[in-house]
Amino acid sequence: MEQKNDKKIIRSWAFFDWANSAYNLVITSTIFPAYYVAITANAALGDRVSFFGWSFTNTALSNYALSFAYLVMVLALPILSSIADYRGNKKVFMKFFTYMGGIACMGLYFFKLDTLEFGMICFVIAAMGYIGGVLFNNSYLPEIATPDEQDRVSAKGYAYGYVGSVVLQVICFVFVLKPELFGISDASFPPRLSFLLVGVWWIAFAQIPFRKLPAGSPNYSSINKRVIRSGFQELSKVWEQLKHMKFLKLFLFAFFFYSMGVQTIMLAAAGFGEKTLKLGTSKLIITILIIQLVAIVGAMMMSYLAKKLGNVRVLISVVIIWIGACVCGYFISTELQFYVLAAVVGLIMGGIQSLSRSTYSKYLPENTPDTTSFFSFYDVTEKVAIVIGLFCFAFIEEATGSMRNSIIALASFFIVGLIFLLLLRKVERKLNSAL
């Protein structure tokens, strides 16, 4: 086992966030949503599109597609994490999902309205690559950092991710806003080139953690049905253990509900800005860039506040702000209001993700041997939340014809999450007073 808190290993681990966050920014948050809404809004039926003969609202289709990607991974990850634990080769799975996601992003270069089905399939596969890579990267956190350093290391990963994604976003930004500088006349080429660059960036920078992170102790015995079944058995075993871990259980319930809101807003915000407020690609990209830069400050600030006030107290405050953001999102009608709300969301977005990951890691028992199984449970919890959140968001938009109604509905998820955080805080105070 490598010594924990090794600066080189931690830095290389953080570079995985640098590598794959470009997907998160360009594909899920900025250029792809704007490009997708633009090309599908030109269809004869307004904002309706035909997908394998089925008619959908364009933004609802993309949210359904993401929801499907997360659902597939919810079912697959327990099996894969079990195999990774058994064979001691989770780095192999990190590589597999990285290459799968990166190549799918490159495939989006060919995405136009007349190749909608192909484009959405690549969109789904890219999401699956991102989801899988994040799980196996997260499971390294308790292996490379001691509990007292995990808040800082987790925040460092998110900070690297935000910086790396912004660097590539700026490069793509130049092509999108100033295509004439490069003699580009096809309006669809700059965004499609951006998708290609994301795939190259993702695969290229992932080589840094692939070289430095511990490989584990590979066990090359054949995989049998018992090992595959044990993936879900491992989740069941983790759940049984959680029954005796009051703090961890309450935190996971809170995490499950507020993640429905956080992840859905992050994945659907760009579509809202483009479709409801008609911001346009350039303003949308600038807005998301500001969010990413503010999010770096947010992740570091939350780490600092957690040391001073405690993780749970900070999470409670952040979730309350998220509830306010949902209410404001329902009423906003101007660009300025959207920019102000985006800055607030950026500040709390990085913080709640980073602090959630490190809080979970801190609540794990010391020297837990099967960290991949515990982080698989954490990831499955988050992914199920995303599936429900995205599906509800898309369904409400389809049913009511407005994304505003979808946004206000998300506030209810945050409220339930807040209740569980308050219960967790109460249990912590009771324990501390007893000691």
VEXVEX-71836 format. One record per residue: x negated, y, z of N, C-alpha, C, CB in turn. Coordinates in steps of 0.2 Angstrom, whole numbers, plus 2048, in hexadecimal, padded with zeros to 3 digits. Glycine has a CB too. Layout:
XYZXYZXYZXYZ/...
***
This chain:
7FC7FA8008008008007FC806800805800806/7FD80B7FC7F98117FB7FB8158027FB8157F5/7F68198047F781E8097FC8238087F082180B/80082480D80582980C80383080C80B829811/80683580980583C8097FE83E80580483F810/7FD8398007F783A7FB7F98407F67F58347F8/7F58457F67F784B7F27F88497EB7F28517F3/7F38457E87F38447E17F983F7DF7ED8407DF/7FB83B7E38008367E280783A7E28018307E7/80783F7E780D8437E880E8477E280D8477EF/80984A7E080984F7DA80B84B7D48028527D9/8088457D380A8417CD81283F7CE80683B7CD/81483D7D481B83B7D581F8417D381C8397DC/81E8477D582184D7D382284E7CB81E8537D6/81D84C7C881D84D7C18228497BD81684B7BE/8258447C082A8407BD8308457BD82C83A7C1/8318497C283784E7C28358537BC8378527C9/82F8557BC82D85A7B682F8577B082585B7B7/82E8507AF82F84D7A883684D7A782C8467A8/83A84A7AB8418487AA84684E7AB8438427AD/8448537AE8488597AF84A85D7A984685D7B5/84585C7A484685F79E84D85D79B84085E799/84E85679B85585379985A85779D85584C79A/85A8577A385F85A7A78618617A585D85A7AF/85C8657A485D86C7A285F86D79B8568707A3/85C86A79685D86B78F86386778D85786978B/86486178F86985D78C87085D79086785578D/86F85D79787585E79B87886579C87585A7A1/87386A79C87587079F87587679A8708727A4/87187679587087C79187287A78986A87F791/86D87978686D87977E87287377C86687777B/87286D77E87786877C87E86A77D87586277F/88086C78388786E78488987477F88887078B/88587977F88687F77A88787C77388188477B/88287877188287676A88887176987C872768/88A86D76E88F86876D89686C76D890863773/89787177189D87577189E87876A89E87A777/89887B76889887F76189A87B75B891882760/89787575B89987175589F86D75589386C754/8A286C75B8A886875C8AE86D75C8A8864762/8AD87475D8B287975D8B487B7568B087F761/8AF8797518B187A74A8B58757478AA87B746/8B787074B8BB86A7488C286D7468BC86574D/8C686A7428CC86C73F8D186D7458CF86873A/8D186974A8D68697508D486D7568D7861752/8D08727548CE87775A8C887375E8D487875E/8CA8727658C586F7698C686876A8C5873770/8CA8657658CB85E7658C685A7618D285C763/8C48547638BF85175E8C184975E8B8851761/8C08467598C183F7588BB83B7598C483E751/8BC83675E8B68327608B882B75F8B4833767/8B682775A8B88217588C08207588B581C75D/8C38257558CA8257548CE8287598CC81E752/8CB82975F8CE82C7658CD8337658CC82876B/8D38377678D283E7678D184176E8D9842764/8CC84576F8CB8487768CA84F7758C4844779/8CB85377B8C885A77C8C085977B8CB85D782/8BD85D7788B685D7778B285C77D8B3862773/8B38617828AF8617888B185B78D8B086778C/8B785978C8BA8537908B684D78E8C1852790/8B584C7878B28467848AA8467878B184777D/8A784B7878A084B7898A084979189C852788/8A584C7958A584A79C8A784379D8AA84F7A0/8AB8407998AD8397998A78357978B3837794/8A383779289D83379089883379689A83778A/89783979989283979F8958347A48918407A1/89B8357A689E8307AB89D8297A98A68327AB/89E8277A389D8207A189681E7A289F81F799/8918237A088A8217A18888207A888582779E/88B8247AD88A8237B488D81C7B688C8297B8/89381B7B48968157B689280F7B489D8147B2/89080E7AE88B8097AC8858087B088980A7A4/88280E7B287C80D7B687E80B7BD8798147B6/88480D7C088680B7C68868037C788D80E7C8/8898007C18897F97C18827F67C088E7F77BB/87E7F97BC8777F67BA8727F77BF8757F97B4/8727FD7C386C7FE7C786C7FA7CD86D8057CA/8717F77D08707F27D686C7EC7D38777F07D9/86E7EA7CD86A7E47CB8637E57C986E7E17C4/8627EB7C685B7ED7C48577EE7CA85B7F37BF/85A7F27CF8567F37D58547ED7D98597F87DA/8597E87D98577E17DC8527DE7D885E7DD7DC/8527DE7D284C7DB7CE8467DF7CF84E7DB7C6/8467E57D08407E97D183D7E77D88417F17D1/8427E77DD83F7E57E483C7DE7E48457E57E9/83F7D97E083D7D27E08367D27DC8427CE7DC/8367D57D78307D57D382A7DA7D48317D57CB/82C7DF7D88277E47DA8257E87D58227E17DE/8297E97D08277ED7CA82C7F37C88277E87C4/82E7F77CD8327FC7CB82F8017C68348007D2/8298027C68268067C18288047BA81E8077C2/8287FE7B982A7FB7B28317FE7B082A7F37B2/8367FE7B583C8007B483C8087B38417FE7BA/83880B7B78378137B68358147AE8328167BA/8318107AC82E8117A583480F7A082880C7A4/83780A7A183D80879D84280D79C84080179F/8448107A184A8157A184781B79E84C8167A8/84181D7A083E82379D83D8237958378247A0/83B81D79383A81C78B84181C78883681678A/84681978B84D81878985081F78885181478D/84F82378E85282A78E84F82E78985282D795/84882E78984483278484683177D83D832785/84682B77B84882977484F82B772847821773/85482A77785B82C77685B83477485F82A77C/85783877885783F77785484177085384277C/84F83D76E84D83E76785283C762846839766/85683776485C83575F86183B75E85F82F762/86183F76386684576386484A75E86784876A/85E84975B85C84E75686184D75085584C753/86484774F86884574986F84774B86783E747/87184A75087884B75287B85174F87884C75A/88085074B88485574888B853749882856740/89085774689785674789984F74489B85B745/89684E73E89884873A89484273D896849733/89084374288D83D74588E83D74D88583D744/89583F74E89784075589683A75989E843755/89883475689882E75A89182C75C89B828756/88C82D75788582B75888283075D88182C751/88483675D88183B76188383A769883842760/88A83876988C837770889830773894836770/88882B76F88582577187E82777488482076B/87A82B77087382D77287483177887083176D/87983577987A83977F87B83578588083E77E/87F83078488082B78A87A82778C886826788/87682578787082178886B82578B86D81E781/86A82C78986583078C867831794865837789/86E83279587083379C86E82C7A087783479C/86F82779D86D8207A18668207A286F81A79D/86282279D85A82279F8588277A4857824798/85C82D7A485A8317AA85C82F7B185E8387A9/86282C7B18658297B78608247BA86C8267B6/85E81F7B685A8197B885381C7BA8598147B2/8508207B684A8237B884A8267BF8478277B3/84F82A7C084F82D7C78508297CD8568327C7/8548237CC85481E7D284D81C7D48598197CF/84A8197CF8438167D083E81B7D38418127CA/83F8217D083A8267D383C8287DA83A82D7CE/8428297DB84482B7E28428267E784C82B7E3/84281F7E584081A7EA83981A7EC8428137E7/83581E7E882E81F7EA82D8237F082A8217E4/8328287F283182D7F682F82B7FD8378317F7/83282680083082480782A82080783581F80A/82781E80182181A80081B81E8008218157FA/81C8257FD8168297FC81682F80181782C7F5/81B83080581B83580A81E83381181F83B807/81B83581681E83481D82483881E818836822/82883682382F83A82482E84182583283782A/82984382882884A82A82684E82382384C82F/82484B81E82284E81882784D81281B84B816/82C84981483184880E83584D80C835842810/83785281083B85880E83685C80983D85D814/83085D80B82B86180782A85E80082586280A/8298578008278537FA82D8537F682584C7FC/8338527F88398527F483A8597F183F8507F9/83985E7F583A8657F28358667ED83A86A7F7/82F8637EE82A8647E982C8617E28238617EB/82F85B7E28318587DC83685C7D98348517DE/83B85E7DC8408637D983D8697D68468647DE/83886C7DA8358727D78318717D18308757DD/82D86B7D182A8697CA82F8687C58268637CC/8358657C783A8647C183C86A7BF83F8607C4/83E86F7C38418757C083B8797BC84387A7C6/8358797BE83087D7BB82F87A7B482987D7BF/82E8737B482D86F7AE8338707A982C8687AF/8398707AB83E8707A783F8777A484586E7AA/83D87C7A883E8837A58388857A083D8887AB/8328827A182D88379C82F88079582787F79E/83287A79583587778F83B87B78C83687078F/83F87D79184588178F84388878B849883795/83E88B78E83B89178B83989078383689478F/83588A78383388877C83988777782F88277C/83E88377A84488277684888977484887D779/84888D77984B89377984989877384A897780/84289877283F89B76D84289976683789B76D/84289276584589075F84C89175E84488875F/85089176385789276385989976185B890769/85589E7658578A57648548A875E8568A976A/84E8A675C84A8A97578488A47528448AD75A/84D8A174E84B89C74984889F743851898747/8498A57428468A973C83F8A973D8498B073B/83C8A97438358AA7448318A37418338AA74B/83589E74083289873E835896737833892743/83889A73483B89972D84189472D836897729/84489473384A88F73485189273284A88C73B/85488F72D85A89272A86088D72D85A892723/85F88772E86488273186688473886287B730/86C88773A86D88874086D88374587488C741/86E87D74386F877747868874749873871744/86387674585C87374685987574C857876740/85987B74F85687D75585887975B856884757/85F87875C86187476285F86D761869875763/86086A75B85E86375985686275B860861752/85286775984B86775A84A86776284786D757/84E86A76584D86B76D84E864770852870770/85386076D85585977084F85576E85B85676C/84C85576884685176784085376B84485375F/83F85976D83A85C77183B859778839863771/84185977B84285678184084F78284A856783/84184B77D83F84477D83884377D842840777/83484777982D84777982A84978082A84B773/82D84F78282A85178982B84C78E82E85878A/83184978F83384579482E83F79483A842793/82D83C78E82983678E82183878F829832787/81F83E78D81884078D816841794817846789/81A84579881884779F8198417A481C84D7A1/81E83C7A281F8377A68198327A78258337A4/8148337A280E82F7A380A8317A980A83079C/80A8377AC8078397B28098347B88088407B3/80F8347B98118307BF8108287BD8188317C1/8118267B781081F7B580981D7B781181E7AE/8048227B67FD8207B77FB8207BF7F88257B4/7FE8247C37FC8257C98008217CF7FC82C7CB/8078217CE80B81E7D38098167D481281E7D1/80A8147DA80980D7DC80D8087D780A80B7E3/80A8037D580D7FE7D08117F97D48087FB7CC/8107F87DB8137F37DF80F7EC7DE81A7F27DD/8127E77E080F7E07E08137DC7DC80E7DD7E7/8127DC7D58167D97D08177D17D28147D97C9/81D7CF7D181E7C77D28217C57CC8237C67D8/81D7C17C881F7BF7C18247B97C18197BF7BD/8277B77C782B7B17C68317B37C282D7AF7CE/8347AE7BF83A7AF7BB8407B27BF83C7A97B7/8447B67BC84A7B97BF8507B47BE84C7C07BC/8537B27C38597AE7C385F7B17C58587A77C7/8657AE7C486B7B17C686C7B37CD8717AC7C5/8687AF7D28687B17D98657B87DA8657AC7DD/8607B97D685C7C07D78617C57D48567C07D3/8647C47CE8697C97CB86F7CB7D086B7C77C4/8727C57D38777C67D78757CA7DE87A7BF7D9/86F7C97DF86D7CC7E686D7D47E58667C97E7/86D7D67DF86D7DE7DF8737E07E286D7E07D7/8797DD7E187F7E07E587F7DD7EC8857DD7E1/87C7D77ED87B7D57F48777DA7F88787CE7F4/8727DD7F586E7E17F88727E87FA8687E37F4/8767EA7F587A7F07F787F7EE7FD87E7F27F1/8817E87FD8867E58028827E58098897DF801/87C7E38088777E280E8767E98118717DF80D/8747EE80C8737F580F8797F88128717F9808/87F7F680F8867F98128867F681988B7F780E/8857EF81A8857EC8218817F08258847E5820/87B7F18238767F58278787FC82986F7F5824/87B7FF82487E80682688380682B88180981F/88780182C88C80083288980283888F7FA831/88280083987E80183F87A80783F87A7FB841/87B80B83A87781183987C817838872811833/87E81A83E88481E83E88282583A885820845/87C82783B87A82D83887A82C83087383083A/87682782E87682682787D825824871820825/88182182788882082488C82682388C81B829/88C82A82888F83182888C83582388F83482F/88683582288383981D88483781687B83981E/88583081588682E80E88D82F80C88582680E/89282F81189983181089983980E89E830816/89683D811895844810892845809891848815/88D84180888984280188D8407FB88383E801/89183A7FC8968387F789B83D7F58998317FA/89E8407FA8A38457F88A084C7F58A78477FE/89B84E7F88998557F68958547EF8948587FB/89284E7EE88F84C7E789484C7E288B8467E8/89A84A7E389F84B7DE8A08527DB8A68497E1/89F8577E08A085E7DD8998607DA8A28627E3/89485F7DE88D8627DC88B85F7D58888607E1/88B8597D48898567CE88E8587C888884E7CE/8948587C989985A7C48988617C28A08587C6/8978657C689686C7C589086D7C18968717CB/88B86A7C388486A7BF8858687B887F8677C3/8898627B788985F7B088F8637AC88B8587B1/8938667AF8998697AB8988717AB89F8677AE/8948747AE89487B7AF89287F7A888E87E7B3/88E87C7A488C87F79D89287E79988687B79A/89687979989C8787958A187E79789F872795/8A187F79D8A68847A08A488B79D8A68847A7/89D88D79E89B89379C89C89479489489479D/89B88F79089B8907898A289078789788A786/8A688C7898AD88B7878B289078A8B0884788/8B28917908B78957948B589D7938B889379B/8AE89E7948AC8A57948A98A778E8A78A679A/8A88A37898A58A478289F8A87838AA8A877E/89A8A57878948A978888F8A97828908A678E/8908A377E88B8A277988489F77B8898A9776/88189C77687B89877887689C77C878895772/8748A277986E8A677C8708A878386D8AC777/8768AA7848778AD78B8788A779087E8B178B/87A8A178D87B89B79287489979487F89678E/86F89878F86889679086589B79586489678A/8668A17948638A67998658A57A08648AD797/86C8A47A086F8A37A786D89C7AA8778A27A6/86C8977A786A8917A98628917AB86B88B7A5/85E8957A78578967A985789A7B085489A7A4/85B89F7B185B8A27B785D89E7BD8608A87B7/8628997BC8648947C185E8907C386A8907BE/85A88E7BE8558897BF84F88D7C38528877B9/84E8937C28498977C584B8987CD84789D7C2/85289A7CD85489B7D48548947D885B89E7D4/85688F7D48568887D884F8867DB8588837D3/84A8887D88438877DB84388A7E283D8897D6/8458907E28458947E884A8917ED84789B7E7/84F88E7EB85488B7EF8528857F285A88A7EB/84E8817EE84C87A7F084687B7F68488767EB/8428807F583D8827FA8408858008388877F7/8458897FF84888D80584C88880984D892802/84F88380685387E80A84E87980E85787A805/84887880B84387480E84187881483D87280A/84087E81483D88281984388381F83C889817/84988481D84E88582185087E82585588781E/84F87982185087282584B87182A84F86D81F/84587382A84087382F84287783583987582D/84587D83484788183984E87F83C847888837/85287D83885987D83B85C87583B85E881837/85887183785A86A83685E86983085F86883C/85D86382D86086282686886282685E85B824/86B86082B87285F82B87586682B87585B831/87386B83087587183087587582A872875836/86F87482686E87882087387581B86787781E/87486E81B87886B81688086E817878864816/88286F81D88887181F88987881C88A871826/88487C81D88588381A88588381287F88781C/88187F80F88187F80888787C80587B87A806/88A87780889187580689687A80689386E80A/89687E80C89B88380C89A88880689A887813/89488A80589388E7FF89588B7F988B8907FE/8948857F88978817F289F8827F189587A7F2/8A28817F78A98827F78AB8897F48AC8817FE/8A888E7F78A98957F58A88967ED8A589A7F9/8A28927EB8A18937E48A68907DF89A88F7E2/8A988A7E28AF8877DE8B588C7DD8B18817E1/8B688F7E38BC8947E38BB89A7DE8BD8977EA/8B489C7DF8B28A27DA8B38A07D38AB8A47DC/8B089A7D28B08977CB8B78977C88AE8907CB/8BC8967CC8C38967C98C589D7C78C88937CF/8C38A27CA8C58A97C98C18AD7C48C68AD7CF/8BB8AB7C38B68AF7BF8B98B07B88AF8AC7BF/8B78B67B58BA8B77AE8B58BB7AA8C08BB7AE/8B08BE7AD8AB8C27AA8A48BF7AA8AA8C97AD/89F8C17A58998BF7A58958C07AC8958C279F/8968C67AE8928C87B48948C47BA8938CF7B6/89A8C27BB89C8BE7C08998B77BF8A48BD7C0/8998B47B98968AE7B888F8AE7BA8978AC7B0/88B8B37B88848B47B98838B47C18818BA7B6/8878B77C58868B87CC8878B17CF88B8BD7CF/88D8AE7CD88F8A77CF8898A27CD8958A57CC/8868A37C788189E7C587B89F7CA87F89F7BE/8798A57CC8738A67D08758A37D78728AD7D1/87B8A37D987C8A07E087C8987DF8838A27E2/87F8967DA87F88E7D987788C7D888388C7D2/8738907D486C88E7D486988D7DA8698937CF/86A8927DF8678927E586988C7E98698997E9/86F88A7E98718847ED87087E7EA8788857F0/87087E7E386F8787DF8698747E186F8797D8/8638777E085D8737E185C8717E98578777E0/85F8767ED85E8747F486286E7F786087A7F8/86886E7F486D8687F786A8617F48748697F5/8678617EE86585B7EB85F8597EF86385C7E3/85A85E7EF85485C7F385585A7FA84F8627F2/85985E7FD85A85C80585E85680685E862808/86285480186684E80186284880186C84E7FC/85D8487FC8588437FB8548428018548447F5/85184780484D84680985084581084884D80A/85684781085A84581685C83E817861849817/85E83B81185F834810859830812862832809/85383280F84D82F81084B82F81884783280C/84C83581B84B83582284F83182784C83D824/85583082585982C82985882482886182D827/85482282385281B82284E81982884E81A81B/84E81382A84A81082F84381082D84C809831/83F81283283781283183580B82E833813837/83080C82982D80682683280182282980282B/83880482083D80081C8397FD81684380481A/8397F68158357F38108397F38098347EB812/8407F38098437F38038467FA8018497EE803/8427FF8018448067FF8488067F983E80B7FF/8468027F484A8037ED8518017EE8477FE7E8/8537FC7F385A7FA7F485E8007F785A7F47F8/85A8037FC85E80880085F80E7FB85A80B806/85A8107F785B8157F285F8137EC8548187EF/86080D7EB86580B7E686C80C7E98648037E5/86D80B7EF87380C7F28758147F287380A7FA/86F8187F387081F7F38728217EC8698237F5/86E81F7E78708207E087781E7DE86A81E7DC/8798187E087F8157DE88581A7E188080E7E0/88481C7E78888217EB8898277E78868227F2/88382A7E58848307E188782F7DA87C8337E0/8858297D78888287D088F8277D08848227CD/8928237D58998227D589C8297D689A81D7DB/89982D7DA89C8347DC89C8387D58988387E1/8978377D189783B7CB89C8387C689083A7C7/89D8317C68A282E7C18A98317C38A28277C2/8AA8317CA8B18347CC8B283B7CA8B28327D3/8AC83F7CC8AD8467CB8AD8487C48A68497CE/8A98457BF8AA8477B88B08457B58A48447B4/8B383F7B78B983C7B58BF8417B78BA8357B7/8BF8437BD8C48477C08C484E7BC8C38487C7/8BE8507BB8BD8577B88C08577B18B58597B8/8BE8517AD8C08507A68C884F7A68BC84B7A3/8CA84B7AA8D18497AA8D68507AC8D38447AF/8D38547B18D785A7B28D785F7AD8D485D7B9/8D185F7A98D18647A38D686179E8CA8647A1/8D685B79C8DA8587978E18597998D9851796/8E38587A08EA8597A28ED8607A28EB8557A8/8E88647A48EB86B7A58E88707A08E886E7AC/8E386E79C8E18727978DC8787998E7876793/8DA87779F8D587D7A28D08797A68D98827A6/8CA87C7A58C48797A98C487D7B08BE87B7A6/8C88827B18C88867B78CC8817BC8CC88C7B6/8D187E7BA8D48797BF8D08747C18DB8777BC/8CC8717BD8C786C7BE8C286F7C48C386A7B8/8C08757C38BB8787C88BE8787CF8B887E7C5/8C487B7CF8C787C7D68C88757D98CD8807D5/8CA8707D58CB86A7D88C58677DB8CD8657D3/8BF8697D98B88667DC8B78697E38B38687D8/8BB86E7E58BA8717EC8BC86C7F18BE8777EC/8C18687EF8C48637F48BF85E7F68CA8607F1/8BA85C7F18B58577F28B085A7F78B18557EB/8AE8607F68A98647FA8AC8648018A886B7F8/8B38658028B68668098B585F80D8BD868808/8B785A8098B685380C8AF85280E8B984D808/8AA85480A8A385380C8A185781289F855806/8A485D8128A28618188A585E81E8A6868817/8AB85B81E8AE8588248A98538278B4855823/8A684E8228A284982489B84C8278A084481F/89985182489385582789485782E89085A822/89A85A82F89B85D83589B85783A8A2861835/89E85283889E84C83D89784983E8A284683A/89384983988C84783A88884C83F888847833/88A85283E88785784388985684A88885F840/88F85584B89285485188F84E85589A853851/88E84885188B84285388384385588B83C84E/88084785187984985387984D85987684D84D/87D85285A87D85686087E85286688285C85F/88384D86588584986B87F84586D88B845869/87B84286887683E86A87084286D87383B863/86F84886A86A84C86D86B84E874869852868/87185087587385287C87384C88187A85487D/87484687F87384088386C83E88487683A87F/86784088086083F88185D84588685C83F87A/
***
